[in-house]
Amino acid sequence: MQNPTDYTLNFVVPVGPTGPTGPTGPQGISGVTGPTGPASLSDLIFAQFSSSAKTGNLDIYNNTILPNNSVVFVPTANQIQVNESGNYEFTIFGTLGALAQNESVSISMIVTGENGNSYSEMIASIVADISLVYFSKTIFITFTEKQTIELYFRKDNSYIDSAIYDVTLLIKKLNF
C-alpha cells in the first residue's frame, strides 16, 4: 500500500461580516504635569504719536500698557520712561508725507540714561524722490539702567508742507 505525503487542499473559508467592536480597556494613570515654561514677554507699551509738520520731539496722544498695572513703562507728553533694566524689542512705524523732491527728512529714537548720557538710534533717513514714504524698523536693545525714550522728527525747514503721520511705537520687555 502506498501512502503519499503531499496533499493539496483546495477550499475557500467563508468570511462573514465584521463583528461589533469590543469595550475599551482601562485607561492608565496620567503622568506628572511638567512646569509651565517662561513667557517670552512680560510687559509692553503701544504708543501712538501725533502728526507733526515741525522739527522736534513727537507728542504721544494715545497709549496702552499691558499688563495695566505695569510700572515698567511711564509715558508723559512726549517721552516714555523705561524703569527696569533688561532686554527690549522696539518696533516703530509710520508715514512721511507731502515731501518735496530732494527734501531731507529723518526720524530717530533718542535714548537717555539715568546718568544723562544719550544716544540716537536712526529709524529712517531719506532724501525724497517721491512724496510719500512708509517706514518701519524693529531693534533690540539691552538696558542696564532706567532710560527715557523720545522720537525726534527732523526736516529741512525750507519745506513747509512735509510732515510725519501715523507714528506708532511698540516696546516689549522680554523675559530673557
DRENDO-1510 file (C-alpha; in Angstrom, 1 decimal, always signed):
<recs>
REC; n; res; u; v; w
REC; 1; MET; +0.0; +0.0; +0.0 .
REC; 2; GLN; +1.3; +3.4; -1.0 .
REC; 3; ASN; +0.9; +6.4; +1.3 .
REC; 4; PRO; +1.6; +9.7; -0.4 .
REC; 5; THR; +2.8; +12.6; +1.8 .
REC; 6; ASP; +1.9; +15.5; -0.4 .
REC; 7; TYR; -1.7; +16.7; -0.2 .
REC; 8; THR; -3.3; +19.7; -1.8 .
REC; 9; LEU; -6.3; +21.2; -0.1 .
REC; 10; ASN; -8.3; +23.5; -2.3 .
REC; 11; PHE; -11.2; +25.1; -0.5 .
REC; 12; VAL; -12.4; +28.6; +0.5 .
REC; 13; VAL; -13.1; +29.7; +4.1 .
REC; 14; PRO; -16.2; +31.8; +4.0 .
REC; 15; VAL; -15.8; +35.3; +5.5 .
REC; 16; GLY; -18.7; +36.8; +7.4 .
REC; 17; PRO; -19.4; +40.4; +8.5 .
REC; 18; THR; -17.2; +42.1; +11.0 .
REC; 19; GLY; -18.5; +41.8; +14.5 .
REC; 20; PRO; -19.0; +44.7; +16.9 .
REC; 21; THR; -16.0; +46.4; +18.5 .
REC; 22; GLY; -15.2; +45.2; +22.0 .
REC; 23; PRO; -15.1; +47.5; +25.0 .
REC; 24; THR; -12.1; +49.8; +25.5 .
REC; 25; GLY; -9.7; +48.7; +28.1 .
REC; 26; PRO; -8.9; +50.6; +31.3 .
REC; 27; GLN; -7.0; +53.9; +31.0 .
REC; 28; GLY; -3.6; +54.1; +32.5 .
REC; 29; ILE; -2.7; +56.7; +35.2 .
REC; 30; SER; -1.7; +60.2; +34.0 .
REC; 31; GLY; +1.9; +61.2; +34.3 .
REC; 32; VAL; +3.1; +64.2; +36.3 .
REC; 33; THR; +2.4; +67.6; +34.6 .
REC; 34; GLY; +5.6; +69.4; +33.8 .
REC; 35; PRO; +6.3; +73.0; +34.8 .
REC; 36; THR; +5.0; +75.9; +32.8 .
REC; 37; GLY; +7.7; +77.5; +30.7 .
REC; 38; PRO; +8.5; +81.1; +31.0 .
REC; 39; ALA; +6.6; +83.7; +28.9 .
REC; 40; SER; +8.8; +85.5; +26.5 .
REC; 41; LEU; +7.1; +88.8; +27.1 .
REC; 42; SER; +6.5; +90.4; +30.4 .
REC; 43; ASP; +5.3; +94.0; +29.7 .
REC; 44; LEU; +4.5; +96.2; +26.7 .
REC; 45; ILE; +3.5; +99.7; +25.7 .
REC; 46; PHE; +1.8; +100.6; +22.5 .
REC; 47; ALA; +2.1; +104.3; +21.9 .
REC; 48; GLN; +0.6; +106.4; +19.1 .
REC; 49; PHE; +2.1; +109.8; +18.3 .
REC; 50; SER; +0.5; +113.0; +16.9 .
REC; 51; SER; +1.2; +114.1; +13.4 .
REC; 52; SER; +3.7; +116.9; +13.0 .
REC; 53; ALA; +5.0; +119.3; +10.3 .
REC; 54; LYS; +7.6; +120.8; +12.6 .
REC; 55; THR; +11.1; +119.6; +13.6 .
REC; 56; GLY; +11.2; +118.3; +17.2 .
REC; 57; ASN; +10.0; +115.6; +19.6 .
REC; 58; LEU; +6.8; +113.9; +18.7 .
REC; 59; ASP; +3.9; +114.0; +21.2 .
REC; 60; ILE; +2.2; +110.9; +22.5 .
REC; 61; TYR; -1.6; +111.2; +22.1 .
REC; 62; ASN; -2.6; +107.6; +23.0 .
REC; 63; ASN; -1.1; +104.6; +24.7 .
REC; 64; THR; -1.9; +101.2; +26.1 .
REC; 65; ILE; +0.2; +99.5; +28.7 .
REC; 66; LEU; -0.1; +95.7; +29.4 .
REC; 67; PRO; -0.5; +94.4; +32.0 .
REC; 68; ASN; -2.4; +97.5; +33.0 .
REC; 69; ASN; -0.8; +97.5; +36.5 .
REC; 70; SER; +2.7; +97.5; +35.0 .
REC; 71; VAL; +5.3; +100.0; +36.3 .
REC; 72; VAL; +7.9; +99.2; +33.7 .
REC; 73; PHE; +6.7; +102.0; +31.3 .
REC; 74; VAL; +5.6; +105.5; +32.3 .
REC; 75; PRO; +4.5; +107.7; +29.4 .
REC; 76; THR; +4.5; +111.5; +29.5 .
REC; 77; ALA; +3.5; +114.1; +26.9 .
REC; 78; ASN; +6.5; +113.2; +24.6 .
REC; 79; GLN; +8.6; +110.6; +26.4 .
REC; 80; ILE; +8.4; +107.1; +27.7 .
REC; 81; GLN; +10.3; +106.3; +30.8 .
REC; 82; VAL; +11.6; +102.6; +30.9 .
REC; 83; ASN; +12.0; +101.9; +34.7 .
REC; 84; GLU; +13.7; +98.5; +34.6 .
REC; 85; SER; +16.9; +97.1; +33.1 .
REC; 86; GLY; +16.5; +94.2; +30.7 .
REC; 87; ASN; +16.1; +93.2; +27.1 .
REC; 88; TYR; +13.6; +95.2; +25.0 .
REC; 89; GLU; +12.2; +94.9; +21.5 .
REC; 90; PHE; +11.2; +98.2; +19.8 .
REC; 91; THR; +9.1; +98.4; +16.7 .
REC; 92; ILE; +8.5; +101.8; +15.1 .
REC; 93; PHE; +6.5; +102.5; +12.0 .
REC; 94; GLY; +4.7; +105.5; +10.3 .
REC; 95; THR; +4.5; +107.7; +7.3 .
REC; 96; LEU; +6.5; +110.6; +5.9 .
REC; 97; GLY; +4.3; +112.7; +3.6 .
REC; 98; ALA; +3.9; +115.8; +1.4 .
REC; 99; LEU; +7.7; +115.5; +0.7 .
REC; 100; ALA; +9.3; +117.8; -1.9 .
REC; 101; GLN; +11.8; +116.4; -4.4 .
REC; 102; ASN; +15.3; +116.1; -2.8 .
REC; 103; GLU; +14.0; +117.1; +0.6 .
REC; 104; SER; +15.9; +115.6; +3.5 .
REC; 105; VAL; +13.8; +114.2; +6.5 .
REC; 106; SER; +14.5; +111.7; +9.3 .
REC; 107; ILE; +13.0; +110.1; +12.3 .
REC; 108; SER; +15.2; +108.9; +15.2 .
REC; 109; MET; +14.8; +107.5; +18.7 .
REC; 110; ILE; +16.7; +109.3; +21.4 .
REC; 111; VAL; +17.6; +107.1; +24.4 .
REC; 112; THR; +18.7; +108.9; +27.6 .
REC; 113; GLY; +20.0; +107.0; +30.6 .
REC; 114; GLU; +19.7; +108.0; +34.3 .
REC; 115; ASN; +23.2; +109.4; +34.2 .
REC; 116; GLY; +22.2; +111.9; +31.4 .
REC; 117; ASN; +24.1; +110.2; +28.6 .
REC; 118; SER; +22.1; +109.8; +25.5 .
REC; 119; TYR; +22.4; +108.4; +22.0 .
REC; 120; SER; +20.3; +108.4; +18.9 .
REC; 121; GLU; +19.0; +105.3; +17.0 .
REC; 122; MET; +18.2; +106.3; +13.4 .
REC; 123; ILE; +14.9; +104.9; +12.3 .
REC; 124; ALA; +14.6; +106.4; +8.9 .
REC; 125; SER; +16.6; +109.0; +6.9 .
REC; 126; ILE; +15.7; +109.8; +3.4 .
REC; 127; VAL; +16.3; +112.3; +0.6 .
REC; 128; ALA; +12.9; +112.3; -1.1 .
REC; 129; ASP; +12.4; +111.3; -4.7 .
REC; 130; ILE; +8.7; +110.6; -4.0 .
REC; 131; SER; +6.1; +112.5; -1.9 .
REC; 132; LEU; +5.1; +109.6; +0.4 .
REC; 133; VAL; +7.3; +107.2; +2.3 .
REC; 134; TYR; +6.3; +104.5; +4.8 .
REC; 135; PHE; +8.9; +103.4; +7.3 .
REC; 136; SER; +9.3; +100.6; +9.8 .
REC; 137; LYS; +12.1; +99.3; +11.9 .
REC; 138; THR; +12.5; +96.7; +14.7 .
REC; 139; ILE; +15.5; +96.8; +17.0 .
REC; 140; PHE; +16.6; +95.0; +20.2 .
REC; 141; ILE; +18.3; +96.9; +23.0 .
REC; 142; THR; +19.6; +95.8; +26.4 .
REC; 143; PHE; +19.2; +98.4; +29.1 .
REC; 144; THR; +21.3; +98.3; +32.3 .
REC; 145; GLU; +19.5; +101.2; +33.9 .
REC; 146; LYS; +16.4; +103.4; +33.6 .
REC; 147; GLN; +16.0; +105.0; +30.2 .
REC; 148; THR; +13.9; +107.7; +28.7 .
REC; 149; ILE; +12.7; +107.3; +25.1 .
REC; 150; GLU; +11.8; +110.1; +22.7 .
REC; 151; LEU; +11.0; +110.2; +19.0 .
REC; 152; TYR; +12.6; +113.1; +17.1 .
REC; 153; PHE; +11.4; +114.2; +13.6 .
REC; 154; ARG; +13.9; +116.4; +11.6 .
REC; 155; LYS; +13.2; +118.1; +8.3 .
REC; 156; ASP; +14.6; +120.8; +6.2 .
REC; 157; ASN; +12.5; +123.8; +7.4 .
REC; 158; SER; +12.5; +125.4; +4.0 .
REC; 159; TYR; +9.8; +122.9; +3.1 .
REC; 160; ILE; +6.6; +123.8; +5.0 .
REC; 161; ASP; +4.3; +121.0; +3.7 .
REC; 162; SER; +6.2; +117.9; +4.7 .
REC; 163; ALA; +5.1; +116.1; +7.8 .
REC; 164; ILE; +5.2; +112.8; +9.7 .
REC; 165; TYR; +1.9; +110.8; +10.2 .
REC; 166; ASP; +0.6; +107.7; +11.9 .
REC; 167; VAL; +3.7; +107.0; +14.0 .
REC; 168; THR; +3.4; +104.1; +16.4 .
REC; 169; LEU; +5.9; +102.7; +18.8 .
REC; 170; LEU; +5.6; +99.3; +20.4 .
REC; 171; ILE; +8.1; +98.4; +23.1 .
REC; 172; LYS; +8.1; +94.9; +24.6 .
REC; 173; LYS; +10.1; +93.9; +27.7 .
REC; 174; LEU; +11.4; +90.4; +27.0 .
REC; 175; ASN; +12.0; +87.7; +29.7 .
REC; 176; PHE; +15.4; +86.6; +28.6 .
</recs>
